[in-house]
Amino acid sequence: MAFPLTRHRRLRRTAAMRSMVRETRLSVDDFIYPLFVTHGTNVKEEISSMPGVYHLSLDLLRAEIEAVVASGVKAVLLFGVPDSKDAVGTSAFEENGIVQQATRAVKEWAPDLLVIADTCLCAYTDHGHCGMIHHDRRTGHAEIDNDASLEVLVKTAVSQAQAGADIIAPSNMMDGFVGAIREGLDAAGFEMVPIMSYSVKYASAFYGPFREAADSTPQFGDRKTYQMDPANAREALREAESDVVEGADMLMVKPALAYMDIIRMLKEQYDLPLVAYNVSAEYSMVKAAAANGWIDERAIVLETLTGMKRAGADLIITYHALDAARWLKGE
Ligand code: PBG
């Protein structure tokens, strides 16, 4: 009888042995925690499709920020839920816009916590698109005007930096957005504020719960003329390449779970820090199954986040961040 010469199981015999040869380690430093901020006082409204995620007014944001700091998570990503919308997304770039106010408050309460501002217009425009609308002269169809959108996005990014945002994260998928924002930030004296670009953002059904959270569902059409086709991989390299050339400091792939191959591709091609966005429906699916007692939430979340890191993500934006931070401490 022939016995195997190679015995993979030798290195799996004990917990200490497995720990010694473990290739990927999750750390609290990997996580970025998204928050939805809104006007008013005493608002803490749970988003029905995202249990544990809330709309928070600034007075109640403070306790949440203290919980983030206590968890050891180093960065929050701010999304605004404004009280007024118009065709050009004015509330996105006002000095007293909700994200601008929240940014100033967070930097005052917790100066060392990094504030990342999502730079987009969909929550601030009455039509719910990420850019400006114009009507094609020949067909009369409404279209997203790329270059007019860039001007508004630059104003938004500069106002966020003025409010004290540590990192600008443009998620709008207009062509040239990284270059335009870099130039605008530099001209306004913010040459040291990095850009975390949503480089590869797919037109995905996995954003459904977020659109309820941010009230940012497009009022007509969809985002397929600016966000990427989920069937494409090589195009992701072209998208990332322009962001690198235009001066992005970090690249992002979004969503994460169905796009692990894209995370790996970008990791192999580029040296910039790579971010994966573990998006809303990825969170909701876990929460729903866990609420039914069908899965072990803690094990599923840690395995999923480990998978994203193993695929190549250096950082993970996740609604599970505070839970995962606790679980990593063994709590
Ligand atoms: C804004 C934006 C979206 C998300 C982040 N920034 C929604 C969209 O593009 O429709 C989705 C995040 C999530 O689903 O968790 N453009």
py3Dmol code that shows the C-alpha trace and the ligand (Angstrom):
import py3Dmol

protein = """\
ATOM      1  CA  MET A   1       0.000   0.000   0.000  1.00  0.00           C
ATOM      2  CA  ALA A   2       1.377   3.414  -0.999  1.00  0.00           C
ATOM      3  CA  PHE A   3       1.109   6.218   1.529  1.00  0.00           C
ATOM      4  CA  PRO A   4       1.011   9.906   0.595  1.00  0.00           C
ATOM      5  CA  LEU A   5       4.385  11.640   0.747  1.00  0.00           C
ATOM      6  CA  THR A   6       2.791  15.038   0.942  1.00  0.00           C
ATOM      7  CA  ARG A   7       0.540  15.502   3.949  1.00  0.00           C
ATOM      8  CA  HIS A   8      -1.180  18.899   3.867  1.00  0.00           C
ATOM      9  CA  ARG A   9      -2.898  18.049   7.094  1.00  0.00           C
ATOM     10  CA  ARG A  10       0.412  18.276   9.050  1.00  0.00           C
ATOM     11  CA  LEU A  11       0.091  22.055   9.151  1.00  0.00           C
ATOM     12  CA  ARG A  12      -3.576  21.946  10.154  1.00  0.00           C
ATOM     13  CA  ARG A  13      -3.295  19.808  13.279  1.00  0.00           C
ATOM     14  CA  THR A  14      -3.633  22.435  15.972  1.00  0.00           C
ATOM     15  CA  ALA A  15      -4.951  25.970  16.296  1.00  0.00           C
ATOM     16  CA  ALA A  16      -1.424  27.246  16.958  1.00  0.00           C
ATOM     17  CA  MET A  17      -0.115  25.496  13.831  1.00  0.00           C
ATOM     18  CA  ARG A  18      -2.941  26.921  11.700  1.00  0.00           C
ATOM     19  CA  SER A  19      -2.375  30.368  13.083  1.00  0.00           C
ATOM     20  CA  MET A  20       1.347  30.164  12.288  1.00  0.00           C
ATOM     21  CA  VAL A  21       0.765  29.426   8.604  1.00  0.00           C
ATOM     22  CA  ARG A  22      -2.256  31.713   8.137  1.00  0.00           C
ATOM     23  CA  GLU A  23      -1.792  33.867   5.021  1.00  0.00           C
ATOM     24  CA  THR A  24      -4.445  36.533   5.500  1.00  0.00           C
ATOM     25  CA  ARG A  25      -5.247  38.377   8.695  1.00  0.00           C
ATOM     26  CA  LEU A  26      -8.139  40.734   9.150  1.00  0.00           C
ATOM     27  CA  SER A  27      -7.489  43.744  11.311  1.00  0.00           C
ATOM     28  CA  VAL A  28      -9.631  46.563  12.621  1.00  0.00           C
ATOM     29  CA  ASP A  29      -7.303  48.859  10.641  1.00  0.00           C
ATOM     30  CA  ASP A  30      -8.788  47.422   7.436  1.00  0.00           C
ATOM     31  CA  PHE A  31     -12.276  48.737   8.025  1.00  0.00           C
ATOM     32  CA  ILE A  32     -14.089  51.892   6.946  1.00  0.00           C
ATOM     33  CA  TYR A  33     -17.537  52.473   8.457  1.00  0.00           C
ATOM     34  CA  PRO A  34     -20.268  54.218   6.400  1.00  0.00           C
ATOM     35  CA  LEU A  35     -22.686  56.601   8.149  1.00  0.00           C
ATOM     36  CA  PHE A  36     -25.833  58.358   6.908  1.00  0.00           C
ATOM     37  CA  VAL A  37     -26.213  61.856   8.321  1.00  0.00           C
ATOM     38  CA  THR A  38     -29.313  63.978   8.187  1.00  0.00           C
ATOM     39  CA  HIS A  39     -30.808  67.305   9.327  1.00  0.00           C
ATOM     40  CA  GLY A  40     -33.004  67.858  12.360  1.00  0.00           C
ATOM     41  CA  THR A  41     -32.596  66.754  15.944  1.00  0.00           C
ATOM     42  CA  ASN A  42     -33.209  63.505  17.725  1.00  0.00           C
ATOM     43  CA  VAL A  43     -33.348  61.514  14.474  1.00  0.00           C
ATOM     44  CA  LYS A  44     -32.217  57.896  14.696  1.00  0.00           C
ATOM     45  CA  GLU A  45     -34.226  56.032  12.106  1.00  0.00           C
ATOM     46  CA  GLU A  46     -33.300  52.511  11.195  1.00  0.00           C
ATOM     47  CA  ILE A  47     -33.149  51.748   7.483  1.00  0.00           C
ATOM     48  CA  SER A  48     -35.671  48.950   7.169  1.00  0.00           C
ATOM     49  CA  SER A  49     -33.649  46.876   4.707  1.00  0.00           C
ATOM     50  CA  MET A  50     -30.413  47.412   6.681  1.00  0.00           C
ATOM     51  CA  PRO A  51     -30.975  46.471  10.332  1.00  0.00           C
ATOM     52  CA  GLY A  52     -28.421  48.209  12.554  1.00  0.00           C
ATOM     53  CA  VAL A  53     -27.854  51.075  10.070  1.00  0.00           C
ATOM     54  CA  TYR A  54     -29.485  54.436  10.776  1.00  0.00           C
ATOM     55  CA  HIS A  55     -30.199  57.925   9.553  1.00  0.00           C
ATOM     56  CA  LEU A  56     -28.633  60.050  12.260  1.00  0.00           C
ATOM     57  CA  SER A  57     -29.057  63.728  13.031  1.00  0.00           C
ATOM     58  CA  LEU A  58     -25.947  65.527  14.208  1.00  0.00           C
ATOM     59  CA  ASP A  59     -26.913  65.554  17.893  1.00  0.00           C
ATOM     60  CA  LEU A  60     -27.161  61.750  17.894  1.00  0.00           C
ATOM     61  CA  LEU A  61     -24.144  61.307  15.634  1.00  0.00           C
ATOM     62  CA  ARG A  62     -21.830  62.076  18.523  1.00  0.00           C
ATOM     63  CA  ALA A  63     -22.606  58.852  20.409  1.00  0.00           C
ATOM     64  CA  GLU A  64     -22.109  56.871  17.211  1.00  0.00           C
ATOM     65  CA  ILE A  65     -18.738  58.530  16.628  1.00  0.00           C
ATOM     66  CA  GLU A  66     -17.726  57.665  20.184  1.00  0.00           C
ATOM     67  CA  ALA A  67     -18.672  54.039  19.491  1.00  0.00           C
ATOM     68  CA  VAL A  68     -16.562  54.073  16.325  1.00  0.00           C
ATOM     69  CA  VAL A  69     -13.547  55.453  18.176  1.00  0.00           C
ATOM     70  CA  ALA A  70     -14.000  52.882  20.961  1.00  0.00           C
ATOM     71  CA  SER A  71     -14.149  50.088  18.393  1.00  0.00           C
ATOM     72  CA  GLY A  72     -10.729  51.024  17.040  1.00  0.00           C
ATOM     73  CA  VAL A  73     -12.043  51.660  13.500  1.00  0.00           C
ATOM     74  CA  LYS A  74      -9.981  54.513  12.010  1.00  0.00           C
ATOM     75  CA  ALA A  75     -12.246  55.962   9.337  1.00  0.00           C
ATOM     76  CA  VAL A  76     -15.866  56.782   8.591  1.00  0.00           C
ATOM     77  CA  LEU A  77     -17.410  57.372   5.173  1.00  0.00           C
ATOM     78  CA  LEU A  78     -20.099  60.047   5.286  1.00  0.00           C
ATOM     79  CA  PHE A  79     -23.243  60.030   3.150  1.00  0.00           C
ATOM     80  CA  GLY A  80     -25.688  62.924   3.364  1.00  0.00           C
ATOM     81  CA  VAL A  81     -29.465  62.732   3.413  1.00  0.00           C
ATOM     82  CA  PRO A  82     -30.306  66.397   2.642  1.00  0.00           C
ATOM     83  CA  ASP A  83     -33.593  68.187   3.310  1.00  0.00           C
ATOM     84  CA  SER A  84     -33.728  69.784  -0.138  1.00  0.00           C
ATOM     85  CA  LYS A  85     -33.023  68.589  -3.653  1.00  0.00           C
ATOM     86  CA  ASP A  86     -32.924  70.426  -6.970  1.00  0.00           C
ATOM     87  CA  ALA A  87     -31.882  69.798 -10.570  1.00  0.00           C
ATOM     88  CA  VAL A  88     -28.227  70.678  -9.989  1.00  0.00           C
ATOM     89  CA  GLY A  89     -27.682  69.180  -6.532  1.00  0.00           C
ATOM     90  CA  THR A  90     -27.064  72.506  -4.758  1.00  0.00           C
ATOM     91  CA  SER A  91     -27.298  70.929  -1.303  1.00  0.00           C
ATOM     92  CA  ALA A  92     -24.244  68.811  -2.126  1.00  0.00           C
ATOM     93  CA  PHE A  93     -21.830  71.757  -2.125  1.00  0.00           C
ATOM     94  CA  GLU A  94     -23.329  74.299   0.275  1.00  0.00           C
ATOM     95  CA  GLU A  95     -21.118  75.441   3.110  1.00  0.00           C
ATOM     96  CA  ASN A  96     -23.800  74.266   5.517  1.00  0.00           C
ATOM     97  CA  GLY A  97     -24.670  71.119   3.606  1.00  0.00           C
ATOM     98  CA  ILE A  98     -25.310  68.145   5.814  1.00  0.00           C
ATOM     99  CA  VAL A  99     -22.042  66.361   5.034  1.00  0.00           C
ATOM    100  CA  GLN A 100     -20.090  69.599   5.507  1.00  0.00           C
ATOM    101  CA  GLN A 101     -21.712  70.148   8.915  1.00  0.00           C
ATOM    102  CA  ALA A 102     -21.188  66.545   9.954  1.00  0.00           C
ATOM    103  CA  THR A 103     -17.557  66.658   8.845  1.00  0.00           C
ATOM    104  CA  ARG A 104     -16.833  69.744  10.960  1.00  0.00           C
ATOM    105  CA  ALA A 105     -18.573  68.139  13.947  1.00  0.00           C
ATOM    106  CA  VAL A 106     -16.743  64.810  13.678  1.00  0.00           C
ATOM    107  CA  LYS A 107     -13.364  66.510  13.297  1.00  0.00           C
ATOM    108  CA  GLU A 108     -14.104  68.514  16.430  1.00  0.00           C
ATOM    109  CA  TRP A 109     -15.231  65.518  18.502  1.00  0.00           C
ATOM    110  CA  ALA A 110     -12.637  63.057  17.241  1.00  0.00           C
ATOM    111  CA  PRO A 111      -9.764  64.834  15.465  1.00  0.00           C
ATOM    112  CA  ASP A 112      -7.871  61.598  14.803  1.00  0.00           C
ATOM    113  CA  LEU A 113     -10.775  59.756  13.220  1.00  0.00           C
ATOM    114  CA  LEU A 114     -10.488  60.008   9.434  1.00  0.00           C
ATOM    115  CA  VAL A 115     -13.470  61.511   7.674  1.00  0.00           C
ATOM    116  CA  ILE A 116     -13.989  60.305   4.124  1.00  0.00           C
ATOM    117  CA  ALA A 117     -16.583  62.261   2.137  1.00  0.00           C
ATOM    118  CA  ASP A 118     -18.522  60.483  -0.601  1.00  0.00           C
ATOM    119  CA  THR A 119     -18.579  62.883  -3.537  1.00  0.00           C
ATOM    120  CA  CYS A 120     -21.658  62.276  -5.631  1.00  0.00           C
ATOM    121  CA  LEU A 121     -24.873  64.076  -6.536  1.00  0.00           C
ATOM    122  CA  CYS A 122     -27.554  61.373  -6.636  1.00  0.00           C
ATOM    123  CA  ALA A 123     -28.821  62.054  -3.103  1.00  0.00           C
ATOM    124  CA  TYR A 124     -28.928  65.812  -3.794  1.00  0.00           C
ATOM    125  CA  THR A 125     -30.555  65.989  -7.238  1.00  0.00           C
ATOM    126  CA  ASP A 126     -34.349  65.829  -7.613  1.00  0.00           C
ATOM    127  CA  HIS A 127     -33.915  63.402 -10.529  1.00  0.00           C
ATOM    128  CA  GLY A 128     -31.665  61.087  -8.508  1.00  0.00           C
ATOM    129  CA  HIS A 129     -28.853  60.867 -11.060  1.00  0.00           C
ATOM    130  CA  CYS A 130     -25.182  61.270 -10.180  1.00  0.00           C
ATOM    131  CA  GLY A 131     -24.733  64.153 -12.637  1.00  0.00           C
ATOM    132  CA  MET A 132     -26.446  66.979 -14.500  1.00  0.00           C
ATOM    133  CA  ILE A 133     -29.238  66.255 -16.955  1.00  0.00           C
ATOM    134  CA  HIS A 134     -29.425  67.747 -20.418  1.00  0.00           C
ATOM    135  CA  HIS A 135     -31.723  66.975 -23.308  1.00  0.00           C
ATOM    136  CA  ASP A 136     -30.165  65.710 -26.484  1.00  0.00           C
ATOM    137  CA  ARG A 137     -30.952  68.234 -29.219  1.00  0.00           C
ATOM    138  CA  ARG A 138     -31.662  65.600 -31.847  1.00  0.00           C
ATOM    139  CA  THR A 139     -33.573  62.951 -29.904  1.00  0.00           C
ATOM    140  CA  GLY A 140     -34.986  65.047 -27.055  1.00  0.00           C
ATOM    141  CA  HIS A 141     -33.888  62.285 -24.660  1.00  0.00           C
ATOM    142  CA  ALA A 142     -32.617  63.166 -21.215  1.00  0.00           C
ATOM    143  CA  GLU A 143     -28.930  62.370 -20.864  1.00  0.00           C
ATOM    144  CA  ILE A 144     -26.275  62.790 -18.227  1.00  0.00           C
ATOM    145  CA  ASP A 145     -24.017  65.691 -19.197  1.00  0.00           C
ATOM    146  CA  ASN A 146     -20.541  64.509 -18.289  1.00  0.00           C
ATOM    147  CA  ASP A 147     -18.584  67.760 -18.382  1.00  0.00           C
ATOM    148  CA  ALA A 148     -21.239  69.946 -16.761  1.00  0.00           C
ATOM    149  CA  SER A 149     -21.398  67.358 -13.962  1.00  0.00           C
ATOM    150  CA  LEU A 150     -17.661  67.631 -13.392  1.00  0.00           C
ATOM    151  CA  GLU A 151     -17.959  71.303 -12.448  1.00  0.00           C
ATOM    152  CA  VAL A 152     -20.533  70.546  -9.758  1.00  0.00           C
ATOM    153  CA  LEU A 153     -18.558  67.558  -8.482  1.00  0.00           C
ATOM    154  CA  VAL A 154     -15.429  69.693  -8.152  1.00  0.00           C
ATOM    155  CA  LYS A 155     -17.381  72.308  -6.168  1.00  0.00           C
ATOM    156  CA  THR A 156     -18.714  69.526  -3.945  1.00  0.00           C
ATOM    157  CA  ALA A 157     -15.278  68.009  -3.332  1.00  0.00           C
ATOM    158  CA  VAL A 158     -13.741  71.410  -2.540  1.00  0.00           C
ATOM    159  CA  SER A 159     -16.542  72.253  -0.084  1.00  0.00           C
ATOM    160  CA  GLN A 160     -16.024  68.897   1.630  1.00  0.00           C
ATOM    161  CA  ALA A 161     -12.278  69.524   1.916  1.00  0.00           C
ATOM    162  CA  GLN A 162     -12.992  73.022   3.252  1.00  0.00           C
ATOM    163  CA  ALA A 163     -15.172  71.465   5.943  1.00  0.00           C
ATOM    164  CA  GLY A 164     -12.210  69.309   6.950  1.00  0.00           C
ATOM    165  CA  ALA A 165     -12.691  66.007   5.104  1.00  0.00           C
ATOM    166  CA  ASP A 166      -9.458  63.992   5.246  1.00  0.00           C
ATOM    167  CA  ILE A 167     -10.159  62.020   2.076  1.00  0.00           C
ATOM    168  CA  ILE A 168     -12.379  62.720  -0.927  1.00  0.00           C
ATOM    169  CA  ALA A 169     -14.142  59.651  -2.347  1.00  0.00           C
ATOM    170  CA  PRO A 170     -15.827  60.434  -5.678  1.00  0.00           C
ATOM    171  CA  SER A 171     -18.385  57.780  -6.620  1.00  0.00           C
ATOM    172  CA  ASN A 172     -20.082  59.371  -9.604  1.00  0.00           C
ATOM    173  CA  MET A 173     -18.390  57.523 -12.510  1.00  0.00           C
ATOM    174  CA  MET A 174     -18.234  60.540 -14.836  1.00  0.00           C
ATOM    175  CA  ASP A 175     -15.281  60.457 -17.227  1.00  0.00           C
ATOM    176  CA  GLY A 176     -12.401  62.577 -16.024  1.00  0.00           C
ATOM    177  CA  PHE A 177     -13.736  62.989 -12.489  1.00  0.00           C
ATOM    178  CA  VAL A 178     -10.481  62.196 -10.735  1.00  0.00           C
ATOM    179  CA  GLY A 179      -8.465  64.650 -12.835  1.00  0.00           C
ATOM    180  CA  ALA A 180     -11.030  67.420 -12.473  1.00  0.00           C
ATOM    181  CA  ILE A 181     -11.320  66.958  -8.714  1.00  0.00           C
ATOM    182  CA  ARG A 182      -7.535  66.752  -8.270  1.00  0.00           C
ATOM    183  CA  GLU A 183      -7.110  70.005 -10.147  1.00  0.00           C
ATOM    184  CA  GLY A 184      -9.925  71.681  -8.195  1.00  0.00           C
ATOM    185  CA  LEU A 185      -8.564  70.551  -4.833  1.00  0.00           C
ATOM    186  CA  ASP A 186      -5.049  71.698  -5.719  1.00  0.00           C
ATOM    187  CA  ALA A 187      -6.267  75.100  -6.929  1.00  0.00           C
ATOM    188  CA  ALA A 188      -8.129  75.574  -3.643  1.00  0.00           C
ATOM    189  CA  GLY A 189      -5.027  74.735  -1.596  1.00  0.00           C
ATOM    190  CA  PHE A 190      -5.937  71.151  -0.759  1.00  0.00           C
ATOM    191  CA  GLU A 191      -3.058  69.472  -2.555  1.00  0.00           C
ATOM    192  CA  MET A 192      -2.502  67.174   0.440  1.00  0.00           C
ATOM    193  CA  VAL A 193      -6.056  65.790   0.491  1.00  0.00           C
ATOM    194  CA  PRO A 194      -6.040  62.325  -1.113  1.00  0.00           C
ATOM    195  CA  ILE A 195      -8.612  60.961  -3.549  1.00  0.00           C
ATOM    196  CA  MET A 196     -10.040  57.501  -2.938  1.00  0.00           C
ATOM    197  CA  SER A 197     -11.615  56.870  -6.311  1.00  0.00           C
ATOM    198  CA  TYR A 198     -14.586  54.595  -6.867  1.00  0.00           C
ATOM    199  CA  SER A 199     -12.651  53.498  -9.939  1.00  0.00           C
ATOM    200  CA  VAL A 200     -14.548  50.395 -10.855  1.00  0.00           C
ATOM    201  CA  LYS A 201     -18.173  50.783  -9.951  1.00  0.00           C
ATOM    202  CA  TYR A 202     -20.659  48.443 -11.553  1.00  0.00           C
ATOM    203  CA  ALA A 203     -24.305  49.194 -12.370  1.00  0.00           C
ATOM    204  CA  SER A 204     -25.388  46.766  -9.684  1.00  0.00           C
ATOM    205  CA  ALA A 205     -28.608  45.541  -8.104  1.00  0.00           C
ATOM    206  CA  PHE A 206     -26.592  45.222  -4.894  1.00  0.00           C
ATOM    207  CA  TYR A 207     -27.087  48.973  -4.211  1.00  0.00           C
ATOM    208  CA  GLY A 208     -30.845  48.559  -3.715  1.00  0.00           C
ATOM    209  CA  PRO A 209     -30.983  48.980   0.081  1.00  0.00           C
ATOM    210  CA  PHE A 210     -28.526  51.907  -0.072  1.00  0.00           C
ATOM    211  CA  ARG A 211     -30.857  53.782  -2.385  1.00  0.00           C
ATOM    212  CA  GLU A 212     -33.567  53.475   0.236  1.00  0.00           C
ATOM    213  CA  ALA A 213     -31.037  54.671   2.824  1.00  0.00           C
ATOM    214  CA  ALA A 214     -29.801  57.631   0.774  1.00  0.00           C
ATOM    215  CA  ASP A 215     -33.101  58.274  -1.001  1.00  0.00           C
ATOM    216  CA  SER A 216     -31.109  58.302  -4.228  1.00  0.00           C
ATOM    217  CA  THR A 217     -33.079  56.119  -6.631  1.00  0.00           C
ATOM    218  CA  PRO A 218     -32.986  57.564 -10.170  1.00  0.00           C
ATOM    219  CA  GLN A 219     -36.404  59.010 -11.013  1.00  0.00           C
ATOM    220  CA  PHE A 220     -36.106  57.908 -14.630  1.00  0.00           C
ATOM    221  CA  GLY A 221     -33.856  55.461 -16.437  1.00  0.00           C
ATOM    222  CA  ASP A 222     -30.928  53.803 -14.700  1.00  0.00           C
ATOM    223  CA  ARG A 223     -27.213  54.332 -14.147  1.00  0.00           C
ATOM    224  CA  LYS A 224     -26.033  52.080 -16.972  1.00  0.00           C
ATOM    225  CA  THR A 225     -24.645  54.931 -19.086  1.00  0.00           C
ATOM    226  CA  TYR A 226     -22.120  55.791 -16.403  1.00  0.00           C
ATOM    227  CA  GLN A 227     -21.676  52.753 -14.147  1.00  0.00           C
ATOM    228  CA  MET A 228     -20.053  49.642 -15.592  1.00  0.00           C
ATOM    229  CA  ASP A 229     -21.650  46.559 -17.115  1.00  0.00           C
ATOM    230  CA  PRO A 230     -21.334  43.669 -14.608  1.00  0.00           C
ATOM    231  CA  ALA A 231     -20.291  41.413 -17.477  1.00  0.00           C
ATOM    232  CA  ASN A 232     -17.043  43.310 -18.122  1.00  0.00           C
ATOM    233  CA  ALA A 233     -13.627  42.683 -16.614  1.00  0.00           C
ATOM    234  CA  ARG A 234     -11.084  44.133 -19.060  1.00  0.00           C
ATOM    235  CA  GLU A 235     -12.992  47.419 -19.037  1.00  0.00           C
ATOM    236  CA  ALA A 236     -12.263  47.595 -15.306  1.00  0.00           C
ATOM    237  CA  LEU A 237      -8.567  47.901 -16.145  1.00  0.00           C
ATOM    238  CA  ARG A 238      -9.287  50.805 -18.513  1.00  0.00           C
ATOM    239  CA  GLU A 239     -11.364  52.576 -15.846  1.00  0.00           C
ATOM    240  CA  ALA A 240      -8.671  52.071 -13.217  1.00  0.00           C
ATOM    241  CA  GLU A 241      -5.927  53.164 -15.624  1.00  0.00           C
ATOM    242  CA  SER A 242      -7.528  56.564 -16.222  1.00  0.00           C
ATOM    243  CA  ASP A 243      -7.871  57.126 -12.498  1.00  0.00           C
ATOM    244  CA  VAL A 244      -4.222  56.245 -11.929  1.00  0.00           C
ATOM    245  CA  VAL A 245      -3.156  58.603 -14.715  1.00  0.00           C
ATOM    246  CA  GLU A 246      -5.413  61.364 -13.376  1.00  0.00           C
ATOM    247  CA  GLY A 247      -3.844  61.153  -9.915  1.00  0.00           C
ATOM    248  CA  ALA A 248      -5.998  58.865  -7.753  1.00  0.00           C
ATOM    249  CA  ASP A 249      -4.344  57.914  -4.457  1.00  0.00           C
ATOM    250  CA  MET A 250      -6.451  54.800  -3.852  1.00  0.00           C
ATOM    251  CA  LEU A 251      -8.574  52.642  -6.111  1.00  0.00           C
ATOM    252  CA  MET A 252     -11.874  50.985  -5.296  1.00  0.00           C
ATOM    253  CA  VAL A 253     -13.891  48.057  -6.596  1.00  0.00           C
ATOM    254  CA  LYS A 254     -17.613  48.066  -5.895  1.00  0.00           C
ATOM    255  CA  PRO A 255     -19.551  45.876  -5.151  1.00  0.00           C
ATOM    256  CA  ALA A 256     -17.169  43.315  -3.667  1.00  0.00           C
ATOM    257  CA  LEU A 257     -18.739  39.887  -3.280  1.00  0.00           C
ATOM    258  CA  ALA A 258     -19.668  39.222  -6.908  1.00  0.00           C
ATOM    259  CA  TYR A 259     -16.483  40.970  -8.134  1.00  0.00           C
ATOM    260  CA  MET A 260     -13.633  39.231  -6.328  1.00  0.00           C
ATOM    261  CA  ASP A 261     -11.939  38.533  -9.669  1.00  0.00           C
ATOM    262  CA  ILE A 262     -11.866  42.269 -10.384  1.00  0.00           C
ATOM    263  CA  ILE A 263     -10.315  42.976  -6.977  1.00  0.00           C
ATOM    264  CA  ARG A 264      -7.605  40.451  -7.776  1.00  0.00           C
ATOM    265  CA  MET A 265      -7.023  41.878 -11.273  1.00  0.00           C
ATOM    266  CA  LEU A 266      -6.543  45.405  -9.960  1.00  0.00           C
ATOM    267  CA  LYS A 267      -4.284  44.179  -7.182  1.00  0.00           C
ATOM    268  CA  GLU A 268      -2.018  42.489  -9.692  1.00  0.00           C
ATOM    269  CA  GLN A 269      -1.936  45.462 -12.031  1.00  0.00           C
ATOM    270  CA  TYR A 270      -1.548  48.450  -9.669  1.00  0.00           C
ATOM    271  CA  ASP A 271       0.461  49.353  -6.594  1.00  0.00           C
ATOM    272  CA  LEU A 272      -2.013  51.834  -5.117  1.00  0.00           C
ATOM    273  CA  PRO A 273      -3.930  50.877  -1.972  1.00  0.00           C
ATOM    274  CA  LEU A 274      -7.016  48.962  -3.054  1.00  0.00           C
ATOM    275  CA  VAL A 275     -10.409  49.319  -1.419  1.00  0.00           C
ATOM    276  CA  ALA A 276     -13.351  46.908  -1.666  1.00  0.00           C
ATOM    277  CA  TYR A 277     -16.878  48.160  -0.944  1.00  0.00           C
ATOM    278  CA  ASN A 278     -18.936  45.478   0.798  1.00  0.00           C
ATOM    279  CA  VAL A 279     -22.193  47.126  -0.331  1.00  0.00           C
ATOM    280  CA  SER A 280     -25.681  47.402   1.095  1.00  0.00           C
ATOM    281  CA  ALA A 281     -27.355  44.307  -0.353  1.00  0.00           C
ATOM    282  CA  GLU A 282     -24.361  42.175   0.614  1.00  0.00           C
ATOM    283  CA  TYR A 283     -25.066  43.358   4.165  1.00  0.00           C
ATOM    284  CA  SER A 284     -28.858  42.972   3.938  1.00  0.00           C
ATOM    285  CA  MET A 285     -28.611  39.383   2.682  1.00  0.00           C
ATOM    286  CA  VAL A 286     -26.470  38.386   5.657  1.00  0.00           C
ATOM    287  CA  LYS A 287     -28.745  40.223   8.093  1.00  0.00           C
ATOM    288  CA  ALA A 288     -31.905  38.626   6.677  1.00  0.00           C
ATOM    289  CA  ALA A 289     -30.506  35.109   6.746  1.00  0.00           C
ATOM    290  CA  ALA A 290     -29.102  35.618  10.244  1.00  0.00           C
ATOM    291  CA  ALA A 291     -32.444  36.956  11.508  1.00  0.00           C
ATOM    292  CA  ASN A 292     -34.027  33.743  10.276  1.00  0.00           C
ATOM    293  CA  GLY A 293     -31.452  31.674  12.114  1.00  0.00           C
ATOM    294  CA  TRP A 294     -30.211  30.216   8.833  1.00  0.00           C
ATOM    295  CA  ILE A 295     -26.563  31.239   9.150  1.00  0.00           C
ATOM    296  CA  ASP A 296     -23.977  32.047  11.797  1.00  0.00           C
ATOM    297  CA  GLU A 297     -23.669  35.800  11.244  1.00  0.00           C
ATOM    298  CA  ARG A 298     -20.323  36.236  12.943  1.00  0.00           C
ATOM    299  CA  ALA A 299     -18.657  33.361  11.077  1.00  0.00           C
ATOM    300  CA  ILE A 300     -20.172  34.394   7.740  1.00  0.00           C
ATOM    301  CA  VAL A 301     -19.109  38.028   8.088  1.00  0.00           C
ATOM    302  CA  LEU A 302     -15.539  37.260   9.147  1.00  0.00           C
ATOM    303  CA  GLU A 303     -15.171  34.688   6.368  1.00  0.00           C
ATOM    304  CA  THR A 304     -16.547  37.114   3.778  1.00  0.00           C
ATOM    305  CA  LEU A 305     -14.286  39.971   4.858  1.00  0.00           C
ATOM    306  CA  THR A 306     -11.296  37.617   4.948  1.00  0.00           C
ATOM    307  CA  GLY A 307     -12.170  36.546   1.404  1.00  0.00           C
ATOM    308  CA  MET A 308     -12.175  40.153   0.220  1.00  0.00           C
ATOM    309  CA  LYS A 309      -8.800  40.747   1.787  1.00  0.00           C
ATOM    310  CA  ARG A 310      -7.407  37.500   0.370  1.00  0.00           C
ATOM    311  CA  ALA A 311      -8.653  38.565  -3.078  1.00  0.00           C
ATOM    312  CA  GLY A 312      -6.493  41.677  -2.752  1.00  0.00           C
ATOM    313  CA  ALA A 313      -8.356  44.388  -0.859  1.00  0.00           C
ATOM    314  CA  ASP A 314      -6.184  46.434   1.495  1.00  0.00           C
ATOM    315  CA  LEU A 315      -9.211  48.199   2.949  1.00  0.00           C
ATOM    316  CA  ILE A 316     -12.883  47.255   3.188  1.00  0.00           C
ATOM    317  CA  ILE A 317     -15.813  49.654   3.446  1.00  0.00           C
ATOM    318  CA  THR A 318     -18.396  47.688   5.391  1.00  0.00           C
ATOM    319  CA  TYR A 319     -21.572  48.207   7.417  1.00  0.00           C
ATOM    320  CA  HIS A 320     -20.338  45.270   9.535  1.00  0.00           C
ATOM    321  CA  ALA A 321     -17.246  47.244  10.640  1.00  0.00           C
ATOM    322  CA  LEU A 322     -18.173  47.790  14.284  1.00  0.00           C
ATOM    323  CA  ASP A 323     -19.416  44.215  14.766  1.00  0.00           C
ATOM    324  CA  ALA A 324     -16.373  42.789  13.017  1.00  0.00           C
ATOM    325  CA  ALA A 325     -14.072  44.953  15.159  1.00  0.00           C
ATOM    326  CA  ARG A 326     -15.694  43.501  18.294  1.00  0.00           C
ATOM    327  CA  TRP A 327     -15.518  39.958  17.014  1.00  0.00           C
ATOM    328  CA  LEU A 328     -11.833  40.338  16.155  1.00  0.00           C
ATOM    329  CA  LYS A 329     -11.229  41.328  19.779  1.00  0.00           C
ATOM    330  CA  GLY A 330     -12.897  38.063  20.742  1.00  0.00           C
ATOM    331  CA  GLU A 331     -15.994  39.745  22.206  1.00  0.00           C
TER     332      GLU A 331
END
"""
ligand_1 = """\
16
PBG
C -23.632 57.049 -4.826
C -23.347 55.762 -4.145
C -24.070 54.538 -4.183
C -23.440 53.705 -3.263
C -22.361 54.401 -2.726
N -22.301 55.654 -3.297
C -25.318 54.158 -4.873
C -25.447 54.151 -6.329
O -24.498 54.314 -7.089
O -26.591 53.988 -6.736
C -23.887 52.305 -2.907
C -23.407 51.786 -1.606
C -24.096 50.585 -1.118
O -24.923 49.961 -1.815
O -23.807 50.207 0.026
N -23.484 57.081 -6.177
"""
view = py3Dmol.view(width=600, height=400)
view.addModel(protein, "pdb")
view.setStyle({"model": 0}, {"cartoon": {"style": "trace"}})
view.addModel(ligand_1, "xyz")
view.setStyle({"model": 1}, {"stick": {}})
view.zoomTo()
view.show()
